[in-house]
Amino acid sequence: MALVMVTNISLSSDHASFLTPFQFEITIDVVEPLPHDIDFTLYYISSAYAKQYDQELESISVGPVPMGTSKFVLTAPPPNPGLIPNEEVLDVAVLLLACAYQGQEFASIGYYISNGYDDEQLALNPPAVPEYTRIQRRILVDKPKVTRRQIQWHPTEADSQMQQFELEDARVNQGVDLMPEANFGGFVGHANAAGLGGGLEDERSCDDEDDDEDANEIEQDEEDLDDESDEDDEDEEEEGDEGAPGDSFDAEVDMMEE
């Protein structure tokens, strides 16, 4: 059972200049008082395949948090343009908020970001060196991708270390999953939110989809076996109608005796 749940996140602006700081108002529900702080870290993921370009924009610790509903504001600077490859500035990016307790990540919320020029000519012929003062960002705030994880809320040191190793692998995979290539309607860029559910809903794991496919394959195999069994029964019935081999032999013996 989760002792902390992120129930709402609101941004001060989903459409702003690339160089504008981010500001989130985060609402959490706490089931029981916790003795340690809750950590919130905001990442900017500009590349789906190069983890070295990920930027940690801000990290804050909140606590001790009383039982009930609490709200707080997280303000973070924009990403450092010098750490983003020029050819990927206008590609889809991801803003990822990670929520952790005692070194264990219990929730992460990801948002697509589409970056594009505010001028049509620049959009059609983007300069080799990006003009960041002319780039606008758009965050798809109504289509977050939420992942919740079970953690040890009263962990040992070994539990925290194991969870940290698992998170490193999970975050790399999640960064890739969050980077489709498409286009926001009415906005220059390459981000797309198609296929994501609205609101802070759990994402469905790939394992669940694989289980469905396996079940369908098993069901199909059973149908094929049933069909083969039916065909075998029909063949046996036809052979029975033609008479057993012994019947023909007995008839020949009777004729010889006569």
Summary of the structure (lengths in Angstrom):
residues: 258
radius of gyration: 30.6
end to end distance: 91.4
largest distance: 114.7
contacts: 695
relative contact order: 0.13
helix: 34%
strand: 30%
